[in-house]
Structures are given as structure tokens and as C-alpha cells.
Amino acid sequence: MSLITTEELLASYEHHRQSEEGRSDAIAALLTLRDAIRSYEGKTVSEFTQWIQDLSDTLSESSESTVASVSSACKSFCRTITNSHILVGDWKKAVEKEADTFTEKALSARRILTGIAVKFIKDDVSVLTMGMSKVVLDVLKQARDRSSRLNVYVTESQPSKLGHKMAKKLVDEGIHTTLVSDAAVGHIIDDIDVVVCGAEAVVENGGIINTVGTHQIAMLAHFHQKPVYVVAESFKFSRLFILNQREVPSPKNQGPLETEFEDVRTINPAFDYTPPSFITLLFTDKGNTLQCNYYVSKTKKLVALPSLGKMTPSAVSDVLINL
């Protein structure tokens, strides 16, 4: 089989991360696995299945910043290329072809879902977002091109300050941006029309794992009857089932909060879990085959939506079943 070492694997991953501006860690991991498959020299299906799973685990465990998204993408990739209908006959060529097809779809996923989601960002609206989501950034850039007036509020996302990075990129794109302290969301919620966020992973019940603070923002928006839209590529759909915040995976390099007091216990999670009850719609590149329905909170009427790309959280489970 291929003699690719852990060092070579991680070097390839880092190369793909840095080779294109705006590329996500999950996409870099998928491209790394695709390249590794092209060099595979093993003879048996069982050897290959174990080998690709080991590489996937190595990438997932080595990811410093987005453990959930990389893990979800790698697992989705492995499920696809080790499907029983592929590992027959000339299975090596079939696997290479399936790996190429999967990565090509993953590379186009952001473009597809942003084209769908932007239609829900109307003219003269104020959007609240958090963290540094490349997908959300693309949606807001397209919304700017379609709207004469777009206002974006970004929370700081302390202590990582990812919101500062997002605000800088939005300003560079000519989008009117306001940076808000995390504790001040309640203060500005009446000025907000819609919350738009990304996701590190979409779990089985339609909830999401995302930058810490997403849960409380979504809960506040739900209370004030503000729609919460999530944008996430379908390869981030995970078979995780989260029961509480303590089960949310965290990066290995996540340290404690800095404090001058030695005897004070600190809690500093990187991500939190937002339940589906706080999410209005999830936009993705892979729609359900069935029509999705959802309730509009103001009118209390059941509205039918076209199936492609727009999903209620309850429809996520159906997509996972078909993976």
C-alpha cells in the first residue's frame, strides 16, 4: 500500500489550506485524501478501507481550528468512496473516480448554496452574524451586489476575536459593518432583521455546532421572532447526536481563559450546540427529494418551499438517512 507518512499527509493538508485564499479546512482535508488515494498501491479492499479511515482519523485529530467540520467532511468522504457498490470489479479506478467526483462537488458546494441563500436576504435589511464563516462572507458579498442597502452587525466572538477578522473582510468588501461586543446582542436585537451564520457541523436532529455564542444569539433571535438562517455545505452533515453542550467536540489547542487570579476556574469552549428549535431554515447545496414545509412565525401559516437547497432542520435527518 501507499507509504505516505503522517508528516507527508499533514504537509499535503497544509499545502491545500494555503494554496487558495478563502479555502476552508474541510475542503483542504478532502483534497488531501483525494491525492492520497491516487498514490495508493494496496491490493485488497479491506486494506484500503482501513487505510483511508486511518488517514481520515489522522486529519480529524490533527486539525487545530475546525475539528468538527474536518471530521464531518472526512467521514462523509469515507462513507461515499467505501460504499459497497463501488468496491467491486476494478475497484481502484472506481474509487479514484468517486473521490474525484466527491471533491468536485465539494468545491462547487459553496457557490451553489450561496446562490440559493442570497435570495432570502432582502433589500434594506440588517443582518447579524458571528465568527468567521467563509460561506457567510460569500452570501453577504452577493447580497451586497443585489441590495442597495445592506447593514451587517458582527459580534466579536471573544476570546478568539474571529468577529474582528470577519468585520475587516466585510469592510474591505465595501459592506457597511458594525462590530458588537458579545454581551450587547440584546441591546441591538431590535435593529436586526435576520441572523445568518455558518456551521462547523450539522448534526442528526438538524441542530448545528458552530462558534461559541451562536446558541445564545439564536435563542435570543427566536424569542424576538427574528429568522435564523444557517448556511452549510452538505459534507458538513454529521451523524453526531448532541444531547448537551458538554458533548460538543473541541480543538486540542483550546486553552483556558486568561485570568490574573490563580484560584478561579475558567470555561472557554470554542464551539457550542444550537438546537433545531432555534433555527428557521438551513441552506445547503444538497436539497431533500421531498418538499419541505415550515411555519412562518408571524403569520403562523404553513408554507411550502421548493426542495433544492432550502431545508427545515427536521429535513436534515432525511438527508442523512440517504447518505
C-alpha positions in Angstrom: 0.0 0.0 0.0 1.0 3.7 -0.2 3.9 4.5 2.1 2.6 8.0 2.9 3.7 9.1 6.3 1.8 11.2 8.8 4.3 14.1 8.1 3.6 13.9 4.4 -0.1 13.7 4.9 -0.2 16.8 7.1 2.2 18.6 4.8 -0.2 18.0 1.9 -3.1 19.2 4.1 -1.2 22.4 4.9 -0.4 22.9 1.2 -4.0 22.7 0.2 -5.0 25.0 3.1 -2.6 27.7 1.9 -2.9 27.3 -1.9 -6.1 29.3 -2.3 -7.3 32.2 -0.3 -10.7 31.5 1.4 -10.4 27.7 1.2 -11.9 26.0 4.2 -10.0 23.5 6.3 -12.6 20.8 5.4 -12.0 21.3 1.7 -8.3 21.1 2.2 -8.8 17.8 4.1 -10.9 16.4 1.2 -8.3 17.3 -1.4 -5.6 15.7 0.8 -7.5 12.4 0.9 -8.1 12.5 -2.8 -4.4 13.0 -3.6 -3.5 10.2 -1.2 -5.9 7.8 -2.9 -4.1 8.4 -6.2 -0.9 7.1 -4.7 -2.4 4.0 -3.1 -0.8 0.7 -4.0 -2.5 -1.8 -1.8 -4.2 -5.0 -3.2 -7.3 -5.7 -1.1 -10.5 -3.8 -0.4 -10.2 -4.5 3.4 -6.7 -3.0 3.4 -7.9 0.1 1.6 -10.9 0.6 3.8 -8.8 0.6 6.9 -6.0 2.7 5.3 -8.3 5.5 4.2 -10.1 5.5 7.6 -6.8 5.8 9.4 -5.8 8.8 7.2 -9.2 10.4 7.8 -8.8 10.0 11.6 -5.3 11.5 11.4 -6.6 14.6 9.7 -9.5 15.0 12.0 -7.3 14.6 15.1 -4.7 17.0 13.8 -7.0 19.8 12.8 -6.4 22.7 15.3 -9.2 25.1 14.4 -12.2 23.4 13.0 -12.2 19.8 14.3 -16.0 19.4 13.8 -16.1 20.5 10.1 -12.9 18.5 9.1 -14.2 15.4 10.9 -17.6 15.6 9.3 -16.1 16.1 5.8 -13.7 13.2 6.2 -16.4 10.8 7.4 -18.7 11.8 4.6 -15.9 11.3 2.1 -15.0 7.8 3.5 -18.7 6.7 3.5 -19.0 7.7 -0.1 -15.9 6.0 -1.5 -16.2 2.8 0.6 -19.8 2.2 -0.5 -20.3 -1.5 -1.3 -21.4 -0.8 -4.9 -18.1 0.9 -5.6 -15.7 -1.7 -4.1 -16.3 -4.3 -6.8 -14.6 -5.3 -10.0 -11.9 -2.8 -10.9 -12.5 -1.0 -7.6 -9.3 1.1 -7.6 -10.3 3.0 -10.7 -13.9 3.3 -9.3 -12.6 4.7 -6.0 -10.4 7.2 -7.8 -13.3 8.3 -9.9 -15.7 8.6 -6.9 -13.1 10.5 -5.0 -12.7 13.0 -7.8 -16.4 13.4 -8.2 -16.9 13.9 -4.4 -14.2 16.6 -4.2 -15.5 18.4 -7.4 -19.0 18.6 -5.8 -17.5 19.8 -2.5 -15.6 22.6 -4.3 -18.8 23.8 -6.0 -20.9 23.5 -2.9 -20.3 27.0 -1.6 -21.2 28.6 -4.9 -24.4 26.6 -5.1 -25.7 27.2 -1.6 -24.8 30.9 -1.6 -26.8 31.4 -4.8 -29.8 29.9 -3.0 -29.4 31.7 0.4 -28.8 35.2 -1.0 -32.3 35.3 -2.4 -33.6 35.3 1.2 -31.5 38.4 2.1 -33.8 41.2 1.0 -33.0 44.9 0.2 -32.5 47.3 3.1 -32.0 44.7 5.8 -29.8 44.5 8.9 -28.0 41.1 9.3 -26.4 39.8 12.5 -23.6 37.2 12.2 -20.8 35.8 14.4 -17.4 34.2 14.0 -15.5 34.0 10.7 -17.5 31.9 8.2 -16.3 32.0 4.6 -19.7 30.8 3.4 -21.5 33.6 5.2 -19.0 36.1 3.8 -19.8 34.9 0.3 -23.5 35.2 0.9 -23.1 38.7 2.2 -20.9 39.7 -0.7 -23.6 38.5 -3.1 -26.3 40.3 -1.0 -24.3 43.5 -1.3 -24.3 43.2 -5.1 -28.1 42.7 -5.1 -29.0 45.2 -2.4 -28.7 49.0 -2.4 -28.7 49.0 1.4 -27.1 46.2 3.5 -26.1 46.6 7.1 -24.2 43.9 8.9 -23.6 43.5 12.6 -20.8 41.2 13.7 -20.2 40.0 17.3 -16.6 40.0 18.5 -16.6 36.2 19.2 -14.4 36.5 22.2 -11.9 35.3 23.1 -10.8 34.2 19.6 -11.9 37.6 18.2 -12.9 35.9 14.9 -15.6 38.5 14.6 -12.9 41.2 14.2 -11.5 39.2 11.3 -14.9 38.9 9.7 -15.6 42.6 10.2 -12.3 43.5 8.5 -13.2 41.4 5.5 -16.7 42.8 5.2 -15.3 46.4 5.3 -12.8 45.5 2.7 -15.7 44.4 0.5 -17.4 47.8 1.0 -20.2 46.4 3.2 -21.5 48.7 6.0 -20.4 46.9 9.1 -20.8 47.3 12.9 -18.7 45.3 15.4 -20.7 44.5 18.5 -19.5 43.2 21.9 -20.8 39.7 22.6 -22.7 40.9 25.6 -24.5 43.6 23.7 -26.6 41.4 21.3 -29.7 42.0 23.4 -29.1 45.7 23.1 -29.1 45.7 19.3 -31.6 42.9 18.6 -34.4 45.2 17.8 -32.3 46.7 15.0 -31.8 43.2 13.4 -33.9 41.7 10.7 -32.2 38.3 10.3 -29.4 36.2 11.8 -27.2 34.4 9.3 -24.5 32.0 10.5 -22.4 29.1 9.2 -21.8 25.8 10.9 -18.9 23.6 11.8 -21.2 20.6 11.6 -24.9 19.9 11.1 -25.9 17.1 13.5 -28.6 14.4 13.1 -31.5 16.3 14.6 -30.9 19.4 12.5 -29.1 21.3 15.1 -25.6 22.8 14.5 -22.2 23.0 16.1 -20.7 26.5 15.5 -18.6 29.3 17.0 -19.4 29.6 20.7 -22.1 32.2 21.3 -24.2 31.0 18.4 -26.6 29.3 20.7 -27.4 32.3 22.8 -27.8 34.6 19.8 -30.2 32.1 18.1 -32.1 31.7 21.3 -32.5 35.5 21.6 -33.5 35.8 18.0 -36.1 33.1 18.4 -37.6 34.9 21.4 -37.8 38.1 19.4 -39.2 36.3 16.3 -36.2 37.1 14.1 -35.4 34.4 11.5 -32.2 32.4 11.9 -30.6 31.1 8.7 -27.8 28.6 8.7 -25.6 28.1 5.6 -23.5 24.9 5.4 -22.2 22.6 2.8 -23.7 19.1 2.7 -20.4 17.5 3.5 -20.7 19.0 7.0 -23.7 16.9 7.7 -22.6 14.7 10.6 -24.0 11.6 12.3 -23.3 13.2 15.7 -26.3 13.3 18.1 -25.6 16.0 20.6 -27.5 15.8 23.9 -25.9 18.7 25.8 -23.2 21.3 25.5 -20.6 19.1 27.1 -20.7 16.7 24.2 -19.6 19.3 21.7 -16.1 18.4 20.3 -13.4 21.0 21.0 -10.0 21.6 19.3 -7.0 20.1 21.2 -5.3 23.5 21.3 -8.2 25.3 23.0 -6.7 26.7 26.2 -8.2 28.2 29.3 -9.3 31.8 29.7 -6.5 34.2 30.7 -7.0 35.5 34.3 -4.9 37.1 36.9 -6.5 35.0 39.6 -4.9 31.6 40.3 -7.8 30.0 42.1 -10.5 30.8 39.6 -11.8 28.0 37.4 -12.4 29.1 33.8 -14.6 27.8 31.0 -13.5 28.6 27.4 -15.2 26.4 24.8 -14.5 27.0 21.1 -17.9 25.8 19.9 -21.5 25.4 21.1 -24.5 23.5 20.0 -27.6 25.2 18.8 -30.8 23.1 18.8 -33.1 22.9 15.7 -35.9 24.7 17.5 -34.0 28.0 17.2 -33.2 27.6 13.5 -35.6 28.8 10.9 -34.0 27.4 7.7 -30.8 25.7 6.7 -29.4 26.3 3.3 -27.2 23.7 1.7 -26.0 22.5 -1.8 -28.0 19.3 -1.5 -31.7 19.6 -1.2 -34.2 17.0 0.0 -36.0 15.0 -2.6 -39.3 15.8 -0.8 -40.9 19.2 -0.5 -40.0 20.9 2.8 -42.6 22.8 4.9 -42.1 25.4 7.6 -44.1 27.8 9.7 -43.7 31.5 9.2 -43.6 32.8 12.8 -45.6 36.0 12.2 -48.5 34.5 10.2 -48.5 31.0 11.7 -49.2 29.7 8.2 -47.6 26.5 6.8 -45.7 27.5 3.6 -44.4 25.0 1.0 -40.8 25.5 -0.2 -39.1 24.2 -3.3 -36.9 21.3 -2.3 -33.5 22.3 -3.7 -31.1 23.6 -1.1 -33.6 25.0 1.4 -34.4 22.7 4.3 -36.0 22.9 7.7 -33.9 21.3 10.5 -36.3 18.3 10.6 -35.4 17.5 6.9 -31.7 17.1 7.8 -32.4 13.6 9.2 -33.9 12.5 5.9 -30.8 13.6 4.0 -28.5 11.8 6.5 -30.5 8.6 6.0 -29.9 8.8 2.3 -26.2 9.5 2.5 
